[in-house]
Each structure stands twice: as C-alpha cells, then as structure tokens.
Amino acid sequence: MNTRDAYKQKTEAELELVKANLDALRAKAKSATADMKISYLEEIDNIEQNYGTMQSKLDELGEASEGAWEHLKKDIENSWDSLRAYAKK
C-alpha cells in the first residue's frame, strides 16, 4: 500500500465518524423544539455539503496520479478543516 492509499483510507475512516455524528445530530433534531430543530437542520445542511465536497475530493484522490496527489492532499486538508469545525459544534 502506498502513502496515497493509506491517506485515502484514513480520511475515509474519519468521514465515517462524521457520518455517524451526523446521524446522531439528525436524531437530536427529530426530538428538538421547533427553534432548536431549525438550528440543527441548518447545521446538518452545512455538514452534508462539506461531507459531499470531501467525498468528491476523495474520489478525485483515488484517480489522481502519484505526482498530483500531494496537491490534492492540501485541498483535502483545507476542506477537512471546515468539516471538522462543523462537526465539533
């Protein structure tokens, strides 16, 4: 396994954790008051958008050449920072 594949697997595992947290947030939203539900749904929407972006970038990473993946890694790290920020809320 090369470095790119290991990085991709690590990031995919982290995304699975975000997905689990997103599912938990959806469950909280179902039982929340109306005002809180709106807040939860906005957060869920933001996380889903960032999650989709990360998934697309990982797909690109899988198709990238060995020489091009380092550039893509930086882009993934920037997107990942945004997703982490939403997930921590």
Secondary structure as UniProt FT lines:
FT   HELIX           3..30
FT   HELIX           34..63
FT   TURN            66..68
FT   HELIX           69..88
//
